[in-house]
Amino acid sequence: MADQDHTDPPAPPPATPGAASRRGPSRRAVMLVGLPLAALVVISNVGDALAPTLVDTHPAWLIALNARNRNLVLVSNYVDAWTFYGIGVVRLLISDPLFFLLGYWYGDAAVRWMERRTRTWGSILRQFEGWFGKAAYLIIFIAPNNVFCLFAGASGMPVRAFVALNVSGTVFRLWLIRRFGEAFESPIDDLVGWIGDNRAILLVISVGVVILSVALEARGGGSEVSALTHLEDEIGPPAPAPGDAEVDGDAEVDGDVDADADVGADGGGDRDRGDRGRRHDDPEPGGEQPEPSPREPSDRRAD
């Protein structure tokens, strides 16, 4: 019968652990990452433009705006240790988890986006990615820059490991710069003094360089700020959550099984109705037999 022929579809496999956490971010979440990164780009450009003015007058402001290695070296002997490490750690770390999130959300699409945005380095980013796959933890400790933080997220590095390596590596980097500044205190002081003596012309040059670089970026296909404020359009769809493909495939299989079961049930019902019709036409045992119909005469005679 139809009920006996029907087989229950197999139960779907359990969801992959952490699959829900790898689902694509909301538009609001992407904006909460992109807008701070865009603001940091603007702040960094301001720091680069005003560096000749701030290096000896407001050194803490300079590393708060842009904590490049050269700025950290120049101000290392002009701020106390608490200011140097406090501002340096916060400024260097503030963008790292944001790039990690982009890599975590978008996977290889984020890497391709980074290649397009950094045309100078784009051709060798894939080679960097290969190196990163072989020594990811060491690279995050030594050079936790934006690119490698994005690689860490795209590769699925555990968050705790990323945070521990990033923070400890940043503190170690600042310690090395501080020791370097102490070892070369005299030449660094001479360089800062020369910058102060030529502040006006250096300020004009630094502002002009920043404006020119922003203009070239805009002419070459969009500025970095514009790209960061439109991340969804720039990067594309987020990376699929682990296990999503398998779940979709199982759903299709379940649908096929249900369809086959329905067809089988309908076919069984038709067979039952046909059997009942045949049983209705058959004579009952012991009942009257239907009289045979008279044989029609043949048009041909037997020879």
N, C-alpha and C positions, 0 to 999 in steps of 0.2 A: 504494500500500500504506500501512499504518498508520505504518510507520517513516518513509516519505517525506513523509507529510502532517504529521507532528509538527514544530512549530517551537519552538525554544528560547525561553524567556521572556526579555525584555530585562533586562539587568543593572541593578541598582538604582543610583541616582546616588550619588556619593561623599558621605560625611557632611559636614555643614557644619562648618567649622573652629570650634573652641571649643564645639561642641554638648555634648560630654561635661561640660565645666566648668559648664554652665548647668543641669545636672540638679539635681533637688530635693535639699536637704540631708538628712542622716540625723537621727534624733531626738536623738542625742547632740550633733551639731553645733549644733542649734537650742538645746539646753540650755546649751551652752558660750557661746552669745551671750546668751541671755535671763537667766541667773543673774547674770553680772557686771553687766548693765544694771539688774537689780532691786537688787543691792547698792549700785550707784552712786546710785540713787534714795533709798535709806535713808540713805546717807552724806550726801547733799545736804540731806535734811530735818534731820539732826542739826546740820549746819553752820548752817542757817537758824535753828534753835532756839537754838543757843548763840552766835550771832554777837555779841550784846552783851557776852558774857564774854570771847570770844577776840580781838576786834578789836584790843585794845591790849595784852593780856597774852600771847597766843600767835597773832600774825598769820599765821605760816606754817601753823599748823594750820587756821586758818580757810579759807585759799585751797586747802589740800589737801582739805578736806571739801567746799567749795563755792566754785568759782572764778567766781562771778557777777561781772559788771562792777562792781557797786557795792562788792563785797568787795575786788576788785582795786584799785579807786580808794582805798578807805579805808586799805589796808595798804601802798600803794605807797611811802610815805615811812618805813615802819617795818621794812622788810626790805631787805637788800642786793640788788644786781642779780642775782647768781647764784641766790639763793633765789627771787627774784621770777620770773625767767624759767624756772628749772629746774622748780619746782613748778607754775607756771602753764601751761607748755607741756604737761607730762605730764597734768595734771588736765583741761585742755581737750581734749586729743586722745584721751584714753583711750576715750571712748564713740563717737567719730566713725566709726572703721572698723567697729564693730559695727552701727551703723545702716546703713552702706553695704552690709554683707553682707545685712542683712534686705531692703533694696531690691533687691539683685542676685538674691537667691534667689526672692523672692515677687513682684517686679514691681508691677503695679497693685494687687494684693491688699494689699500692704504700705501703699500710699498710702491705700487705703480704710480700713485699720485705723487709721492715724494720724488720719484724719478723725474716726473714731468715738471715739478716745481723747482727742483735744483738741477738745472740743465748742465751746469758746470760739472757737478758730481754724478749726474744721473747715469752716465755711461759706466761708472764703476760701482754704483750702488749694489748691483747684483753680485759683484765680486765680494763686496763687503758683507752681503747677506750670507754668502757661502762661508766666509770666515766666521761670521757670527754663529752659524749653526754648529761649528766645531768648538768654539770657546765662548759661549754666550755669557756665562757667569763672570768669567775673567774680564770680558770686554765691558760689561755693565759696571764692574768695580773700577776699572781704569779710566774709561771714557764714556760716562753716562750722558751723552749728548742727545739731541732731539732724534736723530736718525736711529741710533741704537736703542733708544727707549721705545720707538715705534716698532722696531724689529722684535724687541722683547715681548711686546703685546701681541704682535702677529704670530709669533712662534708659540704662544701659550705658556710663557714662563709663569710659574706660580707667583701670585701677588706678594706673598710674604718674602720670598727670595728676592724679588725685584726691589722691594722697599729696603730690605736690609743691605743689599749690595749697593744700591744707589746712595743711600745716606752715608754709609761707611766710606764708600769711594769718594764722595764729595768732600767729606771732612778730611780725608787723607790728601786729597788734591789741594785743599786750602792750606793744610799744614806744610806741604812741600813748597807752595808758593811763599808762604811766610818765611820758611827757612831760606829760600832763595833770596828773598828781599833782604834778610839780615846779612847773608853772605856777600851780597853786592850792594850794600847800602850806599857806599860812596858814589859809584857811577849812577845809581838810580837817582840820588839826590841831585847830581849834576844835570841829568836829563830833565828832571822836573823843573829845575831852575831855568834851563834853556827854554822850556815850554812857556814858563811864566814871562820870560823876557820877550818872547815873540808871540804873545797871546793873541794879539789882534789879527795878524796875518794868518796864524794857524786856525783861528776861529772861522775866518772867512773860507779857508780851504776846507775845513771839516764840514761846515754847513753846505758848501757847494757839492762836496762828494756825496753827502747823504741825499741831497735833492736830485742829483744826477742819477744815482743808483735807483731811487724810487721811480723816476721818470723812465728809465730804461726798462724796469720791470713792467710798468704799465704799458709801455709800447710793445714789449715782447709778448703780450698775451694776458695781461692782468697782474695787478699788484698782489703781493703776499697777503696784505690785509684783506683785500677783496676775496681772495681764495679762502681764507680762514673764516670769513663771515658767510660763505656759501659752501660749506663743506659737503652737504648732501649732494649738491649739483656737481661739485668738483670730483669727489671720490667715486660716487656711484652707490649701488645697493650694498648693504652690509653683508659680511660673510655669513653663509647659512649656518644655523646652529647644528652642532654635532647630533646625528641621529634623526634629523628632520627628513632626510631623503628616505631613510629606511622606514620611518613611520608612514610617509606618504605612499611608499610602495606597498606596505602592508595594508593600507586602507584600500588601495586598488584591488589587491588580492581578495580582501574581504568582500568587496563589492562584487567581484566575479563569482565568488563562492555563493553569495546570496542570490545572484541572478541565476546561477545554475540550479540552485535549490528551488527557486520559483518556477523555472522552466520544468524541472522534474516533477514538481507538484502538479502543475497544470497538465503535463503529459499524463501523469498517473490518474488525474481526474477524468480526462478524456477516455483513457482505457477503461476505467470503471464504468463510465456511462455506456461505452460500446459493449462491454460485457453484459451489462444489464439489458441492453437492447437485444443482444443475441439470445440471452436466456429467455426473454419474453416471447420470441418467435419460436423457440424450440418446444416440441410437445412435451406435456407432463407425463411422467411414467404412469402407465395404466389408463391413460385417458384415450379418447377417441382419436384415431389416426385420421388425418385429413385425406379425403378421397383424391386419388390421382386425377389430374386433368386429362380429359379424353385426348387421345393421340390424333393429331391432325393428319388427314390423309395426305399421302405423298403424291406429288404430281407425276412421279415416275413409277412404272410398273416393274415388278421383278421379272426378269427374263426367265 
